[in-house]
Amino acid sequence: MTKIKFPENFLWGTSTAAHQVEGNNKNNQWWKWEQETDLEESGIACDHYNRYEDDIDLMADLGYNAYRFSIEWSRVEPKEGEFNEKEIDHYRRVVEHSRENGIKPIPMLWHWTNPLWFMREGGWKKRENIDYFMEFVRKIAEEFEFDYWLTIDEPIVYANESCVSDKYPPIHLTENNWPKKEKTLTALFKVASNLLEAHARSYETIHDNSSGEVSMSKAVNIFEPASNSPLDEWSAKIRDYLENDAWLKSLKKGKPIAPLYGEEFGSVLDFFGLNYFFGEECRFDKNSTTPPYYFFKAGPREGCEKSDLGWWIYPKGLYKVLKRIHSTLDLPIMITSNGIGTERDLQRRRFIINHLKQMKRSMDGGVDLTGYMHWSFMDNFEWAQGFEPRFGLVEVDYSNLERIPRESAHMYEKIARKNGINGEIEEKYLV
């Protein structure tokens, strides 16, 4: 019979992002993009902005003890240099209500959305624009104290999507118009390098003005060759280098991922914030010419179990990633996002249990793991995919915004309250 116990004070939390749940974030580039394309509009989203008290109360009722949320830059600074104290007070109430309910708030300072004025200044394409973000970070650091801070979410994913994908807004605005995407590795690495430097400078700014441990949330997924072919193996190594290896080496050495676009920055992580969602197989393809996938394609393993988004569900990959980060950086690790988009809640419950088992396996092997933030607390606006993907432990009925905890929410409650997994939990929730 399964019996797994996690360390005392382990964090059992959930994650959200402002634009995906708050609603009516009208001052950022995603809102403008939604209005001007044929993509689904976020609109009121989950109305978390107005319903945060009820949502946090529900987290507490379910026994969760941490909440990773994001502070929307475009709300706090809708115009350059003009900070909206009303919005700062709003986030202060979110933080206070979390703490009053025994929930540790963990802020993310940037989760893919930028103020429109920042976009018109050139966005993350221009290194000098990092200064704008630093003013926002300094303001938040002066106003708040947290035990854990997260600065930047999945920078390489944002760089890739904003520079290459036609479904995501470009990296900047020309006056009030969207420029044509460059779709080059040069543009991608420039944006990625600027985001990494933004994290490094945020690390120093937070430590200079507040307290707590600081990290970023870095997606580290698994990329394996589709066969023993040297070309497939080369393809997997290239993909891994672009998305994982270059970043881990950069963070270890304190050097920019692209030497032409930055300066050395030293040690800028107190712990490692890990986002892990899937594995991919890489196959050589001479006809693939879209950066960053020059001459290869990546996708789920043939015959594997997949989520509704077609992602390869690969729990053992999490073990491999945790061991890799531990051996490379030797830092405490917090899983800041891990979840599945699925209509089948049994699949979600199995996903959670299987990933938690791989986490404990890594901990038994020496990995210092401090917490798990499940993505997501509730169904939300999934960017270019709109509202169709269902990532939530809590279902959102979009006709009336009612919150309905799924069986996975109650299973996760049992795990959080027991600080582990036992046979009783598996027997009840995995059949």
Beta strands, then each sheet from edge to edge (+ up, - down):
strand 1: 3-5
strand 2: 11-15
strand 3: 66-70
strand 4: 104-108
strand 5: 148-153
strand 6: 213-219
strand 7: 222-225
strand 8: 272-275
strand 9: 279-284
strand 10: 296-299
strand 11: 333-338
strand 12: 369-375
strand 13: 394-397
strand 14: 402-405
strand 15: 420-422
sheet 1: 1+ 15-
sheet 2: 4+ 3+ 2+ 12+ 11+ 8+ 6+ 5+
sheet 3: 7+ 9+ 10-
sheet 4: 13+ 14-
end
